[in-house]
Amino acid sequence: MKAKRKNSLKDVVAAWWRRAWVRKTVWTLTALILLFIITFNILVGTRDVSALDRAAPQPTVIIDQNGEVASRISASKTEAVGMKEIPTHMVQAVVAIEDHRFYSHSGVDYWGSLRAAVTNLKAGHTVQGGSTLTQQLAKNVFLTHERTYKRKIKEVLLAKKIERSYTKDEIMEMYLNTIYFGEGAWGLKKAARTYFGKEPEDLTVGESALLAGMIQAPSALSPFKNFNKAMTRRDVVLSKMVTEGFIDEKTAQKAKETDIVLEGQESDDYKGRYPSYVDAIIQEAIDRYGLTEKEVLSGGLRIYTELDPRMQQAAEKVYARDDLFPQGKGDTLVQSGSVLVDPRTGGIRALVGGRGEHVFRGFNRATQLKRQPGSTMKPISVYAPALIQGYDLNARLVDRPISFGNYAPKNQSQQYLGEVTMYEAVIDSLNVPAVWLLDQIGVDKGYRYAKTSGIALTDDDRQLALALGGLQEGVSPLQMAQAYSAFANNGIVVDAHAIRRVETVDGEVLGKWYKKSVRVSQPVVAQQITYMLRGVVQEGTGRKAQIPGRPTAGKTGTTQLPDGRDGAKDNWFVGYTPELVGAVWIGYDKTDANHYLTTSSGSTAAPVFRELMTGALRGRPVKEFDLSSVKWKTPPKIDRTPPEEERKEKDEGKEEDRERGKLGDQLKKEWEKRKEKIENELKKKRKEWEEKWNEWKN
C-alpha cells in the first residue's frame, strides 16, 4: 500500500510537471529568486560603510542675522570606549532589551520583523520595532529617521554590509559609542559620566540595565526627568536578562533592591555662546522642519538665524544681575524668561530661557513656558477687539462691583470710581471695566482676535475670565511678544521665528522660513492701543518700564495666588518701542505655600524690560511712534473736579476746621498755664500737711 501511494504521488508530480505552464512557472520563479538573491548581494556589496571607521558626528554651525558664525553645537565631545572597557552585563542588558537574537542573525532578524509586523497589525498601530542593533547602527550613522519603505530598504542593505565587514563585538562597540542616551549624552562613556559620574567599566548591573532601557526613548525615560518611569523600565530590562539566561533571579532581585544614586556631572554639550538661543533653535528645527535632535547636533548643518549677537549679549548681561530680580526663598531661585522680537520681520533677536546655570536642552522659559498672562492679556482680548467694534478711547466703562453670573471680578486696589474712560481703565489696569467691556462686545470677539494673534487657546478659554488672562493652559513670553508685535506694526502680526533656513554642509536646503503675515486690525486700532499703552508707561502701572530717551509702550500683568492669599504667582511685562517688542516673565517654576512672589509686575518685570531694551537699543537711532491716526492730543479722562458750590462748601468746612483748630490750641495753652499753678498749690498744701503730721506725731 505504501509503495502504491508513493508511486501515485510521483505520478501526480510527473503529470503536473509534463504540463508546460507548470514548468514555465517553476523555472520563472526560480530565476526570479536567483535574480533577487544576486541583485540583493550586488546591492549589499556596493554599500559603503567605511564611514563607521570615522563615525564621529560633525558639528552644526549657527549663523547670526549678519551672516557671521555665532555658535557651534556638536555631539562629538564624547570619548570612544573599547569593548574591553564595557562590562559584560552592559552588553547583555542591551542585547536582552533591544535585540535578543543579535549574536545569531546576520544583520536582519527576519523572524523578529515578521513577529513585530503581526503584533502591530493586531494592535492597529506600531507597538514593536523589528530593527536589529545593526540596523539601528546603520540608521544612526548613515540615514535619517524618516518612516519610508525606501529608507527601510537602505537600512537593510547597509545592515547586511556591516555584518559582512565587521565582527559582532566591533558592531556592538560602534553601536554603544554612537547611540543617544538623553540629557545630551552621546555614547556609553558620556552616559556613564552624565548619570552616575563614573567610567563605563564601573557600572553595576542595575545601572547598566537602566541605561539600556533608556535607548528606546532617551528623553522620556531620563531618570533626571522621570525617575519612576526609568526605574520601571530598568526592572523590565532585568527581567529580560533573566529570561535570556544572562543573569539569575537572585542577581536580578539584588539589582532591583540596590539604590540608584544619580551623581552625574551636568551635561551641557556646548560651552559655546548663546546657549538659550541655541536651545530654542534646536527645538524649532525639530518642531518646524521635522529634523531629529541627532540630525541637528551631529549632522554638520548650517542653520541661518535671526539672532542679533549684540542684543543677545546685552540680554545675558541683564540676567547676570541678581539685583534686578526678587530674592528667592532658601536655595530656590526666582526664575525668569524673556524674548526680543522684531515686529516687522517676526525675527527673534534675542532670548534668555532662565536664570542660574544653563542646562543643555533644559526647560526654556522664553519659548516653552505656559503661564497665565494676567493683565497683559487685556489689550489683546478686550481693548483691541473693542476698538475694532467702534469703541473709542473716551468710551465710558462701568467700574463698580458687579457679577456676571457666578463670576465677580474685583479691582486689585478694591477701589471703584463708578465709571472710567477706556484710557483710564488701561493705564490703571482696572479689572472690572475690562470684564464688563468684553461682556458688551461678546467673548467670541476677544477669543478670535487673541487666537488670530498667535495666542494658543482652548475651547474652555471662551469665557469672561479671558479678559484678565485667565487661561486653561497659559502662554509663553514668545507668544505674548508675537501678539503685541501687531501694535508696533500697524495691526499686522508676523510669524515669530528664530530660523531663516537650514542647509546641509553641501548647501542642500532642508528647511526654509517663509514670511507669514496676518492683519489682525487696521492701523488706527494699533495706534490707539499704542497711545494707551504709552500712557501705562508714562503715568500708569508701568512707569518703571520707561526706556530713557525713547518712546515706550507696554502693559503690566500680575496673577494672584490660587488660594486667595496675598502674593502673586506670576509677574509680567510686555512692551515695545517702534522697532522692537519685548516680553518678560518672572516667577517660581513651582509655586507653593512657601514659594511665591510678594512683588508686583510694575516693580520687577518692568525694570527688567527697561534694562533689556536699553541694552538692546543702545547706540541705535531713536524712532517715534506713528500716532497720526489718534485724534486725542490729551488723554481722555473723566473730570472729577467738584462743582463750584460743592467746592465752596468744602472750603468753608476747611475754614471752620482751621478755626476749631486755633481755638483748641488756645485752650491747650490756657490749660498748661493753669495746670502749672494748680501743681504749685498742691505742692504747697502737701508741705503744710507734712508739717502738721510731724507735729501731731511728736
BARO-784762 format. One line per 3 residues: number of its first residue (from 0); their letters; for each residue x, y, z of C-alpha. Coordinates in Angstrom, 3 decimals. Layout:
% BARO-784762
NUM) a) X Y Z ~ ...
END
This chain:
% BARO-784762
0) mka) 0.000 0.000 0.000 ~ 2.834 2.364 0.884 ~ 4.611 1.727 -2.425
3) krk) 1.427 2.293 -4.272 ~ 0.862 5.661 -2.555 ~ 4.475 6.657 -3.273
6) nsl) 4.170 5.757 -6.915 ~ 0.874 7.571 -7.070 ~ 2.450 10.782 -5.653
9) kdv) 5.274 10.516 -8.170 ~ 2.772 10.001 -10.884 ~ 0.848 13.111 -9.782
12) vaa) 4.011 15.244 -9.686 ~ 5.137 13.851 -13.032 ~ 1.751 14.536 -14.506
15) wwr) 1.862 18.145 -13.323 ~ 5.446 18.593 -14.486 ~ 4.510 17.428 -18.014
18) raw) 2.288 20.462 -18.248 ~ 4.172 23.286 -19.969 ~ 2.729 26.180 -17.912
21) vrk) 3.760 24.487 -14.638 ~ 7.342 24.069 -15.833 ~ 7.433 27.683 -17.045
24) tvw) 6.060 28.953 -13.729 ~ 8.566 26.971 -11.638 ~ 11.552 27.970 -13.802
27) tlt) 10.381 31.604 -13.825 ~ 10.027 31.706 -10.045 ~ 13.409 30.036 -9.619
30) ali) 15.018 32.521 -11.981 ~ 13.363 35.429 -10.198 ~ 14.547 34.171 -6.804
33) llf) 18.087 33.692 -8.127 ~ 17.963 37.121 -9.754 ~ 16.717 38.663 -6.495
36) iit) 19.491 36.971 -4.500 ~ 22.160 38.084 -6.992 ~ 20.772 41.614 -7.193
39) fni) 20.408 41.839 -3.431 ~ 24.005 40.735 -2.888 ~ 25.269 43.140 -5.553
42) lvg) 23.411 45.988 -3.843 ~ 24.770 44.917 -0.471 ~ 28.264 44.747 -1.904
45) trd) 28.054 48.268 -3.307 ~ 27.170 49.792 0.064 ~ 29.978 51.905 1.507
48) vsa) 30.145 51.516 5.283 ~ 33.694 52.753 5.718 ~ 32.300 55.847 7.452
51) ldr) 31.871 53.661 10.531 ~ 35.632 53.874 10.989 ~ 35.289 57.632 11.350
54) aap) 31.732 57.913 12.628 ~ 32.317 60.968 14.800 ~ 29.380 63.375 14.365
57) qpt) 30.037 66.677 12.593 ~ 29.282 69.950 14.446 ~ 26.365 72.123 13.378
60) vii) 27.145 75.798 12.806 ~ 24.779 78.559 13.973 ~ 24.926 81.695 11.814
63) dqn) 23.529 85.033 13.024 ~ 21.493 87.627 11.086 ~ 24.710 89.227 9.810
66) gev) 25.984 86.006 8.246 ~ 28.633 85.511 10.941 ~ 29.241 82.304 12.889
69) asr) 27.563 82.760 16.275 ~ 27.974 79.324 17.858 ~ 28.738 75.694 17.177
72) isa) 26.921 72.703 18.579 ~ 28.073 69.137 18.459 ~ 27.509 65.733 19.966
75) skt) 31.060 64.609 19.286 ~ 32.650 65.616 22.574 ~ 32.409 62.089 23.944
78) eav) 35.314 59.679 24.046 ~ 35.025 56.300 22.392 ~ 35.077 53.270 24.674
81) gmk) 36.555 49.900 23.691 ~ 34.914 46.513 24.242 ~ 37.452 45.713 26.970
84) eip) 36.141 48.670 28.972 ~ 32.474 47.714 28.564 ~ 31.112 45.407 31.296
87) thm) 29.653 42.141 30.057 ~ 26.372 42.885 31.834 ~ 26.082 46.166 29.881
90) vqa) 26.275 44.288 26.584 ~ 23.866 41.655 27.896 ~ 21.368 44.301 29.010
93) vva) 21.369 45.935 25.573 ~ 21.029 42.609 23.774 ~ 18.224 41.455 26.078
96) ied) 16.040 44.530 25.632 ~ 16.941 45.692 22.115 ~ 17.898 42.621 20.054
99) hrf) 17.965 39.241 21.822 ~ 18.960 37.418 18.587 ~ 21.886 39.771 17.941
102) ysh) 24.529 37.066 18.045 ~ 22.582 34.658 15.810 ~ 21.200 36.792 12.967
105) sgv) 23.180 38.237 10.063 ~ 22.087 41.844 10.411 ~ 18.364 41.435 9.795
108) dyw) 16.102 39.415 12.091 ~ 13.502 38.185 9.603 ~ 11.501 36.257 12.202
111) gsl) 11.620 39.219 14.572 ~ 10.463 41.583 11.842 ~ 7.607 39.250 10.919
114) raa) 6.581 38.883 14.562 ~ 6.653 42.673 15.051 ~ 4.571 43.182 11.891
117) vtn) 1.908 40.727 13.085 ~ 1.828 42.334 16.547 ~ 1.488 45.814 15.062
120) lka) -1.300 44.672 12.716 ~ -3.215 43.191 15.644 ~ -2.756 46.355 17.710
123) ght) -3.677 48.646 14.839 ~ -0.601 50.795 15.436 ~ 3.132 50.407 15.958
126) vqg) 3.874 48.787 19.323 ~ 7.005 46.817 18.418 ~ 10.010 47.580 16.284
129) gst) 11.722 44.997 14.136 ~ 15.083 46.716 13.742 ~ 18.181 44.897 14.950
132) ltq) 21.106 46.606 16.649 ~ 22.935 46.501 13.332 ~ 20.032 48.200 11.587
135) qla) 19.885 50.836 14.326 ~ 23.611 51.477 13.880 ~ 23.135 51.865 10.118
138) knv) 20.231 54.258 10.656 ~ 22.069 56.333 13.268 ~ 25.226 56.766 11.211
141) flt) 24.035 56.802 7.595 ~ 20.320 57.598 7.422 ~ 17.617 59.955 8.648
144) her) 14.724 58.794 10.841 ~ 12.012 59.258 8.211 ~ 9.466 56.431 8.097
147) tyk) 9.529 55.334 4.424 ~ 9.994 51.998 2.660 ~ 12.904 53.450 0.697
150) rki) 14.751 54.294 3.903 ~ 13.971 50.845 5.327 ~ 15.411 49.110 2.247
153) kev) 18.580 51.171 2.523 ~ 18.775 50.275 6.200 ~ 18.562 46.535 5.445
156) lla) 21.246 46.717 2.737 ~ 23.579 48.665 4.992 ~ 22.982 46.298 7.913
159) kki) 23.900 43.287 5.753 ~ 27.072 45.023 4.551 ~ 28.041 45.963 8.124
162) ers) 27.640 42.346 9.241 ~ 29.905 41.197 6.412 ~ 32.520 43.846 7.176
165) ytk) 32.757 43.777 10.964 ~ 32.616 41.274 13.816 ~ 29.756 41.234 16.294
168) dei) 31.934 42.758 19.004 ~ 33.019 45.539 16.666 ~ 29.385 46.242 15.778
171) mem) 28.413 46.303 19.450 ~ 31.283 48.659 20.249 ~ 30.318 51.069 17.444
174) yln) 26.671 50.902 18.474 ~ 27.366 51.797 22.113 ~ 29.662 54.645 21.052
177) tiy) 27.079 56.309 18.778 ~ 23.728 55.705 20.482 ~ 21.979 58.601 22.275
180) fge) 21.225 58.181 25.997 ~ 19.425 61.507 26.620 ~ 20.495 64.654 28.511
183) gaw) 22.963 65.429 25.724 ~ 24.896 62.196 26.352 ~ 26.036 60.530 23.128
186) glk) 27.809 57.240 23.645 ~ 28.157 54.971 26.677 ~ 31.145 56.760 28.181
189) kaa) 29.379 60.137 28.287 ~ 26.199 58.484 29.567 ~ 28.012 56.765 32.459
192) rty) 29.593 60.067 33.458 ~ 26.404 62.079 32.957 ~ 24.127 59.897 35.085
195) fgk) 26.484 58.224 37.561 ~ 29.736 60.191 37.496 ~ 31.767 57.066 36.756
198) epe) 33.502 55.205 33.936 ~ 31.629 52.511 31.949 ~ 33.743 49.684 33.399
201) dlt) 32.465 50.600 36.888 ~ 28.759 50.366 36.041 ~ 26.715 47.952 38.168
204) vge) 24.150 45.518 36.786 ~ 21.304 47.835 37.808 ~ 22.939 50.908 36.291
207) sal) 23.636 49.045 33.063 ~ 20.016 47.909 32.900 ~ 18.820 51.499 33.449
210) lag) 20.991 52.844 30.618 ~ 19.963 50.041 28.266 ~ 16.306 50.725 28.997
213) miq) 16.679 54.389 28.075 ~ 17.711 53.647 24.470 ~ 14.066 53.218 23.448
216) aps) 13.076 56.783 24.488 ~ 16.053 58.637 25.971 ~ 14.262 61.884 26.788
219) als) 11.082 60.367 28.213 ~ 12.998 57.771 30.265 ~ 15.697 60.074 31.652
222) pfk) 15.973 59.451 35.424 ~ 16.626 63.160 35.894 ~ 13.176 63.953 34.477
225) nfn) 11.097 60.802 35.038 ~ 12.791 58.768 37.742 ~ 9.882 56.365 38.371
228) kam) 9.465 55.581 34.668 ~ 13.202 54.994 34.328 ~ 13.187 52.584 37.286
231) trr) 10.196 50.689 35.928 ~ 11.968 50.316 32.593 ~ 15.139 49.153 34.392
234) dvv) 13.156 46.368 36.055 ~ 11.813 45.297 32.647 ~ 15.377 45.048 31.334
237) lsk) 16.485 42.977 34.337 ~ 13.583 40.572 33.792 ~ 14.547 40.231 30.126
240) mvt) 18.129 39.447 31.153 ~ 16.831 36.635 33.351 ~ 14.654 35.301 30.510
243) egf) 17.628 35.248 28.148 ~ 19.737 33.417 30.735 ~ 22.282 36.238 31.161
246) ide) 21.702 36.549 34.927 ~ 19.765 34.567 37.528 ~ 16.780 35.678 39.577
249) kta) 18.938 36.318 42.647 ~ 21.199 38.731 40.757 ~ 18.203 40.499 39.214
252) qka) 16.486 40.891 42.586 ~ 19.649 42.257 44.169 ~ 19.984 44.795 41.351
255) ket) 16.366 45.877 41.840 ~ 16.901 46.362 45.565 ~ 20.114 48.371 45.108
258) div) 19.530 52.120 45.213 ~ 20.225 54.077 42.046 ~ 22.191 57.168 43.012
261) leg) 22.391 59.873 40.363 ~ 25.755 61.527 40.865 ~ 26.364 62.610 37.313
264) qes) 28.072 65.687 36.051 ~ 25.928 68.390 34.468 ~ 25.733 67.723 30.775
267) ddy) 25.958 70.853 28.705 ~ 27.101 69.604 25.332 ~ 28.297 73.010 24.292
270) kgr) 30.085 75.610 26.324 ~ 29.696 77.982 23.409 ~ 27.851 81.256 23.170
273) yps) 24.153 81.996 23.477 ~ 23.014 78.665 24.968 ~ 19.359 79.693 25.495
276) yvd) 19.047 80.863 21.901 ~ 20.737 77.705 20.617 ~ 18.323 75.569 22.667
279) aii) 15.425 77.398 21.019 ~ 16.961 76.822 17.583 ~ 17.264 73.080 18.194
282) qea) 13.633 72.865 19.292 ~ 12.405 74.949 16.349 ~ 14.369 72.799 13.885
285) idr) 12.693 69.701 15.345 ~ 9.167 71.151 15.570 ~ 9.007 73.123 12.308
288) ygl) 11.302 71.286 9.938 ~ 10.967 67.680 11.089 ~ 14.633 67.202 11.963
291) tek) 15.692 64.939 14.796 ~ 17.830 66.075 17.696 ~ 20.605 63.816 16.425
294) evl) 20.466 65.387 12.957 ~ 20.703 68.885 14.426 ~ 23.527 68.049 16.825
297) sgg) 25.512 65.712 14.604 ~ 24.538 66.450 11.026 ~ 27.080 69.165 10.269
300) lri) 24.236 71.523 9.359 ~ 24.358 75.262 8.667 ~ 21.479 76.997 10.461
303) yte) 20.902 80.616 9.431 ~ 19.085 82.535 12.176 ~ 17.562 85.881 13.189
306) ldp) 19.970 86.202 16.124 ~ 21.318 89.683 16.843 ~ 24.517 88.903 18.806
309) rmq) 24.724 92.377 20.337 ~ 21.170 92.192 21.655 ~ 21.730 88.655 22.920
312) qaa) 24.882 89.652 24.774 ~ 23.053 92.621 26.345 ~ 20.193 90.328 27.452
315) ekv) 22.579 87.833 29.046 ~ 24.277 90.662 30.964 ~ 20.910 91.748 32.359
318) yar) 20.177 88.210 33.535 ~ 23.542 88.048 35.264 ~ 22.389 90.871 37.586
321) ddl) 20.752 89.480 40.708 ~ 19.741 92.976 41.903 ~ 17.050 93.200 39.212
324) fpq) 15.193 90.095 40.368 ~ 13.309 89.239 43.584 ~ 15.225 87.329 46.254
327) gkg) 14.373 83.628 46.243 ~ 13.405 81.537 49.262 ~ 16.267 79.390 50.507
330) dtl) 18.173 77.790 47.651 ~ 15.266 78.179 45.203 ~ 15.863 80.786 42.536
333) vqs) 13.118 83.095 41.308 ~ 13.122 82.268 37.617 ~ 12.518 84.363 34.532
336) gsv) 12.309 84.141 30.769 ~ 12.334 86.890 28.165 ~ 12.398 87.432 24.420
339) lvd) 13.018 90.317 21.997 ~ 11.287 90.239 18.593 ~ 11.458 92.474 15.521
342) prt) 7.775 93.337 14.835 ~ 8.385 93.956 11.114 ~ 10.018 90.598 10.328
345) ggi) 8.981 88.354 13.243 ~ 12.665 87.571 13.797 ~ 13.654 86.607 17.330
348) ral) 16.604 88.891 18.022 ~ 17.447 87.619 21.493 ~ 16.074 85.445 24.251
351) vgg) 17.001 84.154 27.683 ~ 15.413 80.937 28.911 ~ 16.216 81.182 32.595
354) rge) 18.456 82.327 35.423 ~ 21.340 80.437 37.004 ~ 23.408 77.653 35.463
357) hvf) 22.358 76.692 31.958 ~ 21.381 73.060 31.338 ~ 21.687 71.745 27.798
360) rgf) 18.227 71.308 26.236 ~ 16.706 72.222 29.588 ~ 13.378 73.987 30.086
363) nra) 13.373 77.209 28.063 ~ 11.051 79.670 29.806 ~ 11.169 82.112 26.887
366) tql) 9.599 79.646 24.457 ~ 8.217 76.668 26.411 ~ 6.600 78.366 29.408
369) krq) 2.841 78.065 29.902 ~ 1.605 80.569 32.480 ~ -1.431 82.811 32.782
372) pgs) -0.530 86.280 31.414 ~ -2.679 88.331 33.782 ~ -3.494 91.888 32.704
375) tmk) -1.044 91.814 29.789 ~ -3.863 89.969 28.042 ~ -6.306 92.902 28.254
378) pis) -5.118 94.770 25.125 ~ -5.333 91.513 23.141 ~ -8.581 90.013 24.405
381) vya) -10.575 93.175 25.195 ~ -9.374 96.598 24.096 ~ -8.180 95.917 20.545
384) pal) -11.364 93.937 19.699 ~ -13.477 96.711 21.286 ~ -11.765 99.408 19.218
387) iqg) -12.369 97.286 16.118 ~ -16.078 97.235 17.058 ~ -16.206 101.037 17.134
390) ydl) -15.447 101.927 20.750 ~ -13.134 104.896 21.354 ~ -10.573 105.825 23.985
393) nar) -13.091 108.050 25.777 ~ -15.781 105.344 25.934 ~ -17.363 105.224 29.416
396) lvd) -16.863 101.840 31.077 ~ -18.541 100.554 34.230 ~ -16.285 100.474 37.296
399) rpi) -18.187 99.150 40.283 ~ -18.579 95.759 41.988 ~ -20.611 93.670 39.570
402) sfg) -21.324 89.989 38.995 ~ -21.600 88.156 35.703 ~ -23.435 85.047 36.782
405) nya) -21.035 83.221 39.111 ~ -18.097 85.384 38.056 ~ -17.432 88.518 40.123
408) pkn) -14.165 90.237 39.153 ~ -12.585 92.772 41.503 ~ -10.122 95.593 41.045
411) qsq) -6.729 94.895 42.572 ~ -6.992 98.037 44.727 ~ -10.544 97.159 45.865
414) qyl) -11.488 100.732 44.934 ~ -14.054 101.775 42.332 ~ -14.882 105.056 40.580
417) gev) -18.320 104.231 39.203 ~ -17.257 104.767 35.624 ~ -13.975 105.387 33.798
420) tmy) -12.819 106.007 30.254 ~ -11.151 103.204 28.340 ~ -7.869 105.111 28.609
423) eav) -8.134 105.280 32.403 ~ -9.058 101.598 32.638 ~ -5.944 100.665 30.669
426) ids) -3.352 102.834 32.415 ~ -4.567 101.878 35.906 ~ -5.093 98.211 34.927
429) lnv) -8.645 98.094 36.269 ~ -10.227 94.645 36.128 ~ -13.966 95.269 36.316
432) pav) -14.128 97.641 33.303 ~ -12.165 95.134 31.192 ~ -14.531 92.257 32.007
435) wll) -17.584 94.466 31.560 ~ -16.364 95.594 28.127 ~ -15.639 92.038 26.973
438) dqi) -19.176 91.121 28.042 ~ -20.509 94.023 25.981 ~ -18.682 93.178 22.747
441) gvd) -19.032 89.404 23.200 ~ -16.447 86.844 24.320 ~ -16.160 85.433 20.806
444) kgy) -14.765 88.738 19.519 ~ -11.954 88.704 22.069 ~ -11.358 84.977 21.617
447) rya) -10.985 85.236 17.840 ~ -8.669 88.258 17.987 ~ -6.380 86.582 20.539
450) kts) -6.224 83.343 18.589 ~ -5.506 85.140 15.315 ~ -2.662 86.977 17.071
453) gia) -0.969 83.666 17.865 ~ -2.203 83.024 21.423 ~ -2.837 79.298 21.914
456) ltd) -6.367 78.964 23.319 ~ -8.684 76.070 24.098 ~ -12.468 75.969 23.881
459) ddr) -12.541 76.297 27.677 ~ -10.963 79.762 27.315 ~ -14.135 81.043 25.654
462) qla) -15.346 82.800 28.836 ~ -15.166 86.208 30.524 ~ -12.029 85.373 32.537
465) lal) -10.227 85.668 29.193 ~ -10.307 89.434 29.770 ~ -7.910 89.081 32.725
468) ggl) -5.703 86.385 31.208 ~ -7.451 83.501 32.938 ~ -6.392 80.763 30.500
471) qeg) -6.583 76.999 30.878 ~ -3.055 76.318 29.625 ~ -1.245 79.649 29.557
474) vsp) 1.246 81.384 27.281 ~ 4.968 81.915 26.802 ~ 6.855 85.215 26.543
477) lqm) 7.362 84.427 22.842 ~ 3.619 84.138 22.220 ~ 2.947 87.412 24.039
480) aqa) 5.706 89.232 22.147 ~ 4.298 87.998 18.842 ~ 0.770 89.145 19.748
483) ysa) 1.993 92.613 20.826 ~ 4.017 92.954 17.617 ~ 0.754 93.832 15.851
486) fan) 0.534 97.060 17.881 ~ 4.047 98.074 16.802 ~ 3.465 97.013 13.190
489) ngi) 0.227 98.811 12.282 ~ -2.035 95.841 13.006 ~ -0.024 93.107 11.254
492) vvd) 1.292 90.031 13.072 ~ 4.303 88.335 11.518 ~ 5.049 84.731 12.496
495) aha) 7.807 84.813 15.155 ~ 10.772 82.594 14.330 ~ 14.455 82.034 15.085
498) irr) 15.493 80.083 11.946 ~ 15.665 81.534 8.440 ~ 16.838 78.355 6.729
501) vet) 18.644 75.080 7.367 ~ 21.254 73.705 4.960 ~ 23.493 70.660 4.801
504) vdg) 27.244 71.105 4.580 ~ 26.841 70.679 0.796 ~ 24.321 73.529 0.579
507) evl) 21.172 71.426 0.224 ~ 18.249 73.324 1.792 ~ 16.473 71.155 4.355
510) gkw) 14.087 73.833 5.562 ~ 13.282 77.477 4.905 ~ 11.107 80.034 6.652
513) ykk) 8.528 81.792 4.514 ~ 7.104 85.048 5.838 ~ 3.566 84.617 7.112
516) svr) 1.759 87.868 7.887 ~ -1.762 88.238 9.249 ~ -3.615 91.551 9.552
519) vsq) -5.500 91.496 12.838 ~ -6.617 95.147 12.804 ~ -6.440 98.369 10.850
522) pvv) -3.527 100.752 11.590 ~ -5.782 103.164 13.503 ~ -6.586 100.454 16.093
525) aqq) -2.910 99.619 16.573 ~ -2.098 103.293 17.038 ~ -4.905 103.761 19.563
528) ity) -3.636 100.799 21.577 ~ -0.115 102.226 21.414 ~ -1.411 105.601 22.644
531) mlr) -2.975 103.922 25.705 ~ -0.031 101.618 26.405 ~ 2.309 104.596 26.159
534) gvv) 0.133 106.118 28.897 ~ 0.660 102.990 31.035 ~ 4.402 103.707 30.993
537) qeg) 4.103 107.493 31.348 ~ 1.539 107.705 34.135 ~ 0.210 104.237 34.932
540) tgr) 1.321 100.922 36.410 ~ 4.331 100.609 34.096 ~ 6.299 103.737 34.969
543) kaq) 9.445 101.760 35.779 ~ 9.500 100.355 32.237 ~ 10.257 103.727 30.665
546) ipg) 13.360 103.439 28.460 ~ 15.406 106.600 28.925 ~ 15.166 108.859 25.884
549) rpt) 12.890 106.518 23.913 ~ 9.122 106.322 23.400 ~ 7.909 103.236 25.229
552) agk) 4.565 101.438 25.398 ~ 3.609 98.363 27.361 ~ 1.438 96.609 29.905
555) tgt) 1.979 95.054 33.322 ~ 0.432 91.764 34.370 ~ 0.238 90.008 37.738
558) tql) -1.531 86.735 38.519 ~ -2.760 86.107 42.037 ~ -2.242 83.033 44.181
561) pdg) -4.975 80.429 43.634 ~ -5.871 80.230 47.341 ~ -6.598 83.945 47.596
564) rdg) -3.666 84.782 49.890 ~ -1.700 87.995 49.460 ~ 1.069 87.444 46.957
567) akd) 1.495 86.633 43.279 ~ 2.292 83.647 41.123 ~ 3.491 85.491 38.006
570) nwf) 4.846 88.934 37.170 ~ 4.739 90.025 33.510 ~ 5.630 92.994 31.390
573) vgy) 5.096 93.074 27.634 ~ 6.033 96.230 25.787 ~ 7.653 97.781 22.749
576) tpe) 9.324 100.663 21.002 ~ 8.676 101.379 17.303 ~ 11.377 98.868 16.292
579) lvg) 11.447 96.156 18.980 ~ 8.989 94.146 21.104 ~ 9.968 92.600 24.433
582) avw) 8.218 90.246 26.851 ~ 9.375 89.370 30.373 ~ 8.036 86.765 32.814
585) igy) 9.176 86.381 36.426 ~ 8.113 83.722 38.922 ~ 8.945 80.418 40.592
588) dkt) 8.986 77.272 38.472 ~ 6.763 75.726 41.114 ~ 4.600 77.993 43.241
591) dan) 3.582 76.638 46.652 ~ 2.856 77.812 50.191 ~ 6.496 78.794 50.716
594) hyl) 7.491 79.877 47.221 ~ 5.531 82.785 45.777 ~ 6.122 86.381 44.786
597) tts) 5.422 89.288 47.121 ~ 6.084 91.830 44.381 ~ 4.040 93.467 41.638
600) sgs) 4.927 93.331 37.959 ~ 5.467 97.082 37.928 ~ 8.338 96.746 40.397
603) taa) 10.006 93.624 38.958 ~ 9.206 92.709 35.350 ~ 9.003 96.356 34.244
606) pvf) 12.585 97.246 35.326 ~ 13.931 94.053 33.734 ~ 12.161 95.008 30.494
609) rel) 13.649 98.506 30.710 ~ 17.188 97.166 31.139 ~ 16.780 94.595 28.350
612) mtg) 15.505 97.164 25.873 ~ 18.012 99.820 26.910 ~ 20.906 97.446 26.295
615) alr) 19.448 96.086 23.066 ~ 18.857 99.520 21.531 ~ 21.974 101.262 22.813
618) grp) 23.628 103.239 20.016 ~ 20.651 102.959 17.673 ~ 18.701 105.967 16.330
621) vke) 15.616 106.939 18.320 ~ 12.341 106.377 16.462 ~ 8.954 107.848 17.313
624) fdl) 5.595 106.098 17.392 ~ 3.305 106.845 14.474 ~ 0.166 108.154 16.207
627) ssv) -1.104 110.160 13.263 ~ -4.491 108.415 13.327 ~ -5.130 109.146 17.025
630) kwk) -7.319 112.236 17.429 ~ -6.634 112.720 21.137 ~ -3.974 115.322 21.908
633) tpp) -4.510 114.948 25.644 ~ -5.535 111.669 27.291 ~ -9.335 111.297 27.593
636) kid) -10.196 111.200 31.294 ~ -13.336 111.910 33.290 ~ -13.158 115.307 35.007
639) rtp) -13.636 114.534 38.660 ~ -13.167 118.164 39.861 ~ -16.093 119.044 42.271
642) pee) -18.685 121.686 41.174 ~ -18.190 125.333 42.339 ~ -20.809 125.306 45.142
645) erk) -19.555 121.987 46.453 ~ -16.012 123.309 46.382 ~ -17.112 126.450 48.338
648) ekd) -18.809 124.299 50.963 ~ -15.656 122.229 51.245 ~ -13.557 125.391 51.539
651) egk) -15.896 126.764 54.249 ~ -15.703 123.459 56.053 ~ -11.930 123.601 55.903
654) eed) -12.024 127.176 57.313 ~ -14.222 126.051 60.198 ~ -11.818 123.232 60.871
657) rer) -8.951 125.684 60.955 ~ -10.860 127.958 63.394 ~ -11.674 125.000 65.608
660) gkl) -8.034 124.065 65.460 ~ -6.961 127.552 66.569 ~ -9.469 127.534 69.467
663) gdq) -8.201 124.148 70.539 ~ -4.626 125.429 70.545 ~ -5.629 128.412 72.747
666) lkk) -7.470 126.205 75.228 ~ -4.478 123.884 75.355 ~ -2.131 126.771 76.195
669) ewe) -4.529 128.096 78.900 ~ -4.767 124.649 80.408 ~ -0.962 124.365 80.544
672) krk) -0.767 127.629 82.485 ~ -3.497 126.662 84.976 ~ -2.056 123.184 85.318
675) eki) 1.278 124.613 86.459 ~ -0.461 126.896 89.011 ~ -2.530 124.030 90.426
678) ene) 0.554 121.821 90.743 ~ 2.392 124.542 92.696 ~ -0.566 124.999 95.058
681) lkk) -0.752 121.243 95.626 ~ 2.944 121.112 96.457 ~ 2.459 123.920 98.959
684) krk) -0.538 122.205 100.621 ~ 1.374 118.913 100.755 ~ 4.235 120.589 102.606
687) ewe) 1.801 122.086 105.147 ~ 0.162 118.696 105.758 ~ 3.532 117.044 106.279
690) ekw) 4.479 119.684 108.884 ~ 1.173 119.228 110.761 ~ 1.592 115.459 110.662
693) new) 5.056 115.681 112.200 ~ 3.753 117.989 114.986 ~ 0.928 115.562 115.782
696) kn) 3.338 112.589 115.989 ~ 5.619 114.390 118.373
END
